[in-house]
Amino acid sequence: MKNYIKYLSILCVSLLFTSCLVDDDPTDDKAYGLGPNLVGFLNGTVNASVAATGDTNDIFMTVTFSGPTAAEFTGDFDVTIAVDPSSTAVEGTHYNLSQSVLTLSKSSNYIANLPLTILTEGIDPPLDMNPVLTLVVSEISDGSIVPNGRTSSIDITIEYLCFNQITGGYSTSEGAYYRIGVGPNCVASDWPDETEIINLCGTTFRVLEWFGCFNGNEWYIDINESGVITYPATTPTGDPQNGNGQPLINCQANAGDLTNVPCNAPGANTASIDGEDVTLNMVFGYFTAGSGSREFYQLMHKVL
C-alpha cells in the first residue's frame, strides 16, 4: 500500500541554506559570525499520518548543521538523539527507534537522517488523542558545536488514520477551472500527476496539497456509503473550511455561484467504487468577496 507519510522525508531541502536554523535577529552575535555552529532538526514539528493497517511505516527525521564557520568545517562529529520524557508516544506500541547516534560528515554536506518506524499493529483509530513523540539533541561529540535553540527538539504527532478502498493517489482525466465566469483557465493537464486522498475514519477524507489545480492546500470532503460526495462547511476541528484561502462553495449550498460547471450533470459529486477501482466526479469552488466565484470540475481516478 502507499505510504502517506512520505512527505516527511522530503522536507524542503532548500531551507538548509537559509537562516531558518539560526537566529535571524540582526543584533544577535551569530549574525556577525561570532556565535557557535549549531545542530538541529530541519523542522521543530511534523505530523506523521499513517493508515492503521497493521503495517510498519519508516520515516526519516533530518538533522542539519549550520553556523558562522560551518562552511569551513571539515571534521566529522556525532550527534546523540534522545526521547524526551514528555513524549506520550510509547516505544514498542507507537514507534521503534533503532538508532540514536548520527554521524555528520563533510561528504554528506553535514546532513543526516534519523530512521523512525511508526507502528500500527493493534491500533484501532480514531484515537481519543494523537500520541506525540518528542526527540531532542542530547549530546554532540564536538564541543565547539551546540544544539540549535530553535530546532534542538522535534515534536512528531502520530496521527492514525482509517483505511478503505478510497484512500490513495488520484490522477485527473478531465478538469476545468473557471475564474469569475471566464475559462477554462486550467484543464486536466494542469492538474498534478497525483493527488493524495486519505480517510480520517468514518466518511471524512482529507485532500492533500491540491484544491483543483492550485497547490498548497489541505481540505476535506465527505463520501457516504452511497458514494455521494459532499463538502462540509467546517473542518474536523470546527474551523470554517476554505479552498485556496477563500470560503469553499459547493453545489448543495451555493449552486447559484457554480454556473459554469456541471452541478446537475448525471454522476456529479459521486464516487464510483468497484473494489480498488475508484472514480471521483467532483464539482466545487471557492468565493472571493468583491470579485466572485472560482469554479472547478474534475474527474479523478485512483492510481493502482
Buried (B, 14 or more C-beta within 10 A) or exposed (E): EEBBBEBBBEBEEEBBEEEBBBBEEEEEEBBEEEBBBBBBBBBBEBEBBBBBBEBEBBBBBBBBBBBBEBEEBEEBBEBEBBBBEEBEBEEEEBBBBEEBEBEBBEEEEBBBBBBBEBBBEEBEBBBEEBBBBBBBBBEBBBEEBBBBEBBBBBBBBBBBBBBBBBBBBBBBEEBBBBBEEEBBEBBBEBBBEBBBBBBBBEBBBBBBBBBBBBEEBEBBBEBEEEBEBBBBEEBBEEEEBBBBEBBBBBBEEBEEBBEBBBBEEEEBBBBEBEEEEBBBBBBBBBBBEEEBBBBBBBBBBBBE
